[in-house]
Each structure stands twice: as structure tokens, then as C-alpha cells.
Amino acid sequence: MVLYQRRYNILAKECTGFISIGNITAIVQSRRLTLFGHIAGMGDNTDAKRILSTLPPEDWRTRGRPRITWLSTIQQDLRSHNLTLPEAMDMAQNRSLWRILSMYGAMQS
């Protein structure tokens, strides 16, 4: 029994044109920065905040290509706003300012 039958070859660009959601990459970046601001605003004793602020040892390395982590993606997103990770952690304490900064990525197209 066939449950799914593909009838049309529709590209992702065409789908976004039909539903008009804009630039998906900017929306995902905005959501990532919003979640980062939420975690950065937590108390210092919470597990999520400790994991965010703890970096692996310098000599720790796996074989092959380095993995792309969530934190490295956040750092790349912050570079587009000319911020470093410690600066962003301090800026995220001001919720209204951080909300503007995180939404700026979605408006940028």
C-alpha cells in the first residue's frame, strides 16, 4: 500500500513564494538568537547557563572535521552583529534591547 505519492516537483523557493514567509535563514537566525538570550538571562546556577559558559578543554579534539556546534553557530550569528559571546551575554540581560537585536536578523533580507 502506497501512503505517499509525489506528484509534483516543487522547489523550496516556489513554496516560500506561495506562503510568503520571507527569508527562512533570517528567521532561523532570529529564533536561535532569541533562545540564546533566554538562556543567557537565566540564573548563574542553572544547568543551561553553566553548559553555555563552559568550554571544552583546549587539548580535546576528535578525529576528522570539527563538528559544527550550536555555540559556534551562535558565535557566527553574533559576528554579523559585530558582537562577541561575552558582550552578547551582557547585552542579553536587557530584554528589550536583546529582542530588538534578535529581531533585526529576521528583518534583514
C-alpha distance (Angstrom), angle and dihedral (degrees) to the residues before:
residue distance angle dihedral
M1 . . .
V2 3.82 . .
L3 3.79 112.0 .
Y4 3.79 98.5 177.0
Q5 3.73 126.7 37.1
R6 3.80 121.0 -175.5
R7 3.77 109.9 -144.8
Y8 3.79 105.1 164.0
N9 3.76 133.8 37.9
I10 3.79 101.6 -135.8
L11 3.79 119.7 175.1
A12 3.79 122.2 -137.6
K13 3.81 90.6 -115.8
E14 3.77 90.5 58.5
C15 3.81 91.8 49.6
T16 3.78 92.9 52.4
G17 3.79 88.7 49.2
F18 3.80 91.1 55.3
I19 3.79 96.4 50.3
S20 3.84 97.0 30.3
I21 3.80 99.8 -139.3
G22 3.79 95.2 148.9
N23 3.76 127.3 -140.4
I24 3.81 108.0 -1.2
T25 3.81 93.6 -164.1
A26 3.81 91.6 57.2
I27 3.80 91.4 47.8
V28 3.82 92.3 51.6
Q29 3.82 90.5 47.4
S30 3.79 90.1 51.0
R31 3.81 91.8 50.9
R32 3.82 91.1 48.0
L33 3.79 91.5 52.1
T34 3.80 90.8 46.5
L35 3.81 90.6 54.2
F36 3.81 90.5 46.1
G37 3.81 89.7 53.2
H38 3.79 90.2 50.1
I39 3.80 92.2 52.2
A40 3.82 93.3 42.4
G41 3.80 89.8 52.9
M42 3.80 93.2 55.7
G43 3.77 122.9 101.8
D44 3.80 119.2 -82.2
N45 3.81 93.1 -113.6
T46 3.80 96.9 56.8
D47 3.79 117.3 108.2
A48 3.80 94.9 -126.2
K49 3.81 92.6 54.2
R50 3.82 92.5 47.1
I51 3.81 91.2 50.2
L52 3.80 90.3 48.9
S53 3.79 93.8 51.1
T54 3.82 96.7 42.0
L55 3.77 115.6 87.6
P56 3.83 124.8 -162.9
P57 3.81 117.1 -104.3
E58 3.80 116.6 -84.4
D59 3.81 93.5 -118.8
W60 3.81 92.9 50.9
R61 3.77 108.6 107.7
T62 3.79 136.3 151.2
R63 3.77 127.4 -148.8
G64 3.76 120.4 -90.6
R65 3.76 130.6 11.2
P66 3.82 116.0 -3.2
R67 3.78 112.4 -101.9
I68 3.76 120.1 -112.3
T69 3.79 104.8 -121.5
W70 3.77 129.6 -166.4
L71 3.79 89.9 -112.5
S72 3.82 93.0 52.7
T73 3.81 88.7 50.5
I74 3.81 89.8 51.0
Q75 3.80 90.2 50.4
Q76 3.80 89.4 51.5
D77 3.81 90.3 50.3
L78 3.80 90.3 49.1
R79 3.81 91.3 51.3
S80 3.80 88.5 63.0
H81 3.84 86.8 58.7
N82 3.85 91.9 44.1
L83 3.82 92.7 -114.8
T84 3.78 133.7 130.1
L85 3.79 124.1 -142.2
P86 3.86 96.1 -102.7
E87 3.81 91.1 46.8
A88 3.80 90.3 50.5
M89 3.81 91.7 48.5
D90 3.82 88.9 55.1
M91 3.80 93.2 43.4
A92 3.81 92.1 50.3
Q93 3.81 89.7 65.6
N94 3.81 87.4 73.9
R95 3.81 100.2 68.5
S96 3.78 99.1 -167.7
L97 3.81 92.6 50.0
W98 3.81 91.7 46.4
R99 3.80 91.7 49.3
I100 3.80 89.9 55.2
L101 3.81 91.5 47.5
S102 3.80 94.2 48.4
M103 3.79 93.2 46.9
Y104 3.81 91.1 49.6
G105 3.82 88.7 73.7
A106 3.81 91.5 58.1
M107 3.81 93.4 48.5
Q108 3.79 91.6 49.2
S109 3.82 110.2 90.8
